[in-house]
Amino acid sequence: MKIMHTMASEAHANRPKRRVYSTEIKTRIAQECRQPGASVAGVALAHGINANIVHRWACAGCSCSRWSMP
């Protein structure tokens, strides 16, 4: 009979860590999104980052109509 480990610390021991991006990288990628003809999804794909994260960076601190929330 095989014993199953059910402790939370052992069950999630192999989970990948959350990536941390520098402020410089976030700013550069957000600026790429603001270029004419650029799409958030395209920029995110080019950098290998989820589009939702890049969209959050592009929206942060921007008051222009393209990124404003309804």
C-alpha positions in Angstrom: 0.0 0.0 0.0 1.4 3.4 -1.0 1.2 6.3 1.5 0.0 9.6 0.2 1.4 12.9 1.5 -1.4 15.4 2.2 0.5 18.1 3.9 0.1 21.4 2.1 3.8 22.2 2.2 4.7 18.8 0.6 1.8 18.9 -1.9 2.9 22.2 -3.4 6.6 21.8 -3.1 7.2 21.6 -6.9 5.1 24.6 -7.9 7.0 27.1 -10.1 7.8 30.4 -8.5 6.2 33.7 -9.6 8.4 35.7 -12.0 9.6 39.1 -10.9 10.2 41.7 -13.5 12.3 44.9 -13.0 10.7 48.3 -13.3 12.9 49.0 -16.3 11.5 46.0 -18.2 7.9 46.8 -17.3 8.4 50.4 -18.5 10.0 49.4 -21.7 7.4 46.8 -22.6 4.5 49.2 -21.6 6.1 51.8 -24.0 6.2 49.3 -26.8 2.4 48.7 -26.3 1.8 52.4 -26.7 3.5 52.6 -30.1 1.1 53.1 -33.1 -0.1 49.8 -34.5 1.2 47.8 -31.6 -1.1 45.3 -29.8 -0.7 44.2 -26.2 -1.0 40.6 -27.3 1.7 40.9 -29.9 4.1 42.7 -27.6 3.4 40.1 -24.8 4.0 37.2 -27.2 7.2 38.7 -28.4 8.5 38.8 -24.9 7.1 35.5 -23.7 4.9 37.1 -21.1 1.1 36.7 -20.5 -0.9 39.4 -22.2 -3.0 40.1 -19.1 0.2 41.0 -17.2 1.5 43.3 -20.0 -2.0 44.9 -20.2 -1.8 45.7 -16.5 1.6 47.3 -17.0 0.4 49.3 -19.9 -2.6 50.6 -17.9 -0.6 51.5 -14.8 -0.2 55.3 -14.5 -1.6 56.1 -17.9 -4.5 58.5 -18.3 -4.9 58.4 -22.1 -8.2 57.3 -23.5 -6.9 54.1 -25.1 -6.0 52.6 -21.6 -8.7 54.2 -19.5 -11.3 52.0 -17.9 -15.0 52.5 -18.7 
